[in-house]
């Protein structure tokens, strides 16, 4: 007798807490939400401050020391205040065009970036292919790896004379230097990634009888993606290092040649501003490749 | 009538750094179509090697694996494998993992819409239709293994090879999946070969249990026919005398006559 009574009790009781809870929740929810949102914004601000305030502080101190150290007349390098006075237009307007050789630093950086894009793009495609070959085939490893290990230690600029001789033109030579600089870490990391493909995935591919082409795109590339992106990230950094040096020697309108030009006409302030540009752009490139990598490899790491 | 799958005097040895290790010695077995075979033995006795030989993932040193009188020496979708650690590709969703297999196996034979329906049918068969858009990292171990089974079944294999499919699962999930496999076997009537460590699992699921002696040079020690009627119900069998006898026979083989000395 007791059981049915309890049952009916439950049935009648069930809607009532729901009904009473609903309005209460609706009343309570906005308040809690805004409180939560406020706290979230505060938390985010705190996090933002924690990452930005210390470097700004250090930067301020460095500028101050620099200013004090080089403010006296006859100092070998310009103090920050002198740089600001002499090169204000370069800092404030990156995209002015006053003549064929008198353009803003932003435009110069863009021409350099264009060369990097071509050279690095080629290096990425060829590097991943060669890396796949070396990672997949023991004979390719034995044959190619020693050659790669020797060539990768050659400094970027050492390639320049021979590429100038081969291409007889400055622009393709600069692009070749980027290519040959960026390709080694891409090859080596891709090869490691391919070698680390779990045997399980290879077994799956074998049971399905995937052909080489399908295996490359459906198993190899996604599985090795985290390694490939590590290589690409190192590669883009090296490209940016190499382009500035290469442009100093090949001329043209790139940021590297600008520095060399400024040195020849003793505009030290311009050089320091250009260094700043190079640093910021290099940082941005690194973050860009890292962000793309994170996006692409989102699903690959966890199993 | 000739055998569906025939293992004909198989030897397998590995050569590593100039040293030859004999793993399997003179394995002969015939398996009929629709049979459920379990292979049981202590760790390191070469059970997985035997399964890999049937799958074609490794090559026999001597003898032959014959499927419908044709020699097997390369892997293929007609001998689908359910791997021990599921081996789903983590960058693909559940649906895409099965799709990879279905697209490859049925590319010429089924239209796109038919393939889509076939993928869903197989996911429903293992009760995973609800998770089709999840990635392997977002589902439980038992669910991953279900998807692995769906992927293998979706290839419409002649033989389904299961390599300790439930080894990494907890006891309750394992029981649940065993029931699912029994159900699928009853419905599709596939030939299945399963590697296991678990005596109860072997007796519950199998028509015959192949018991391996300890390696190196492991042989088939005994083959036990389990003539329990199907469908089998876990709870009904607990007190069934034939079930108890079969269980005892396997246990005696493993722990009395072929006790693994190193494991003591």
Interface residues (C-beta under 8 A of the other chain):
Chain A: X198 X200 X201 X203 X204 X206 X207 X208 X209 X210 X214 X218 X219 X222 X223 X225 X299 X300 X301 X302 X303
Chain B: X55 X56 X57 X74 X75 X76 X77 X79 X80 X81 X83 X85 X87 X88 X89 X90 X91 X92 X100 X101 X104 X105 X135 X136 X137 X155
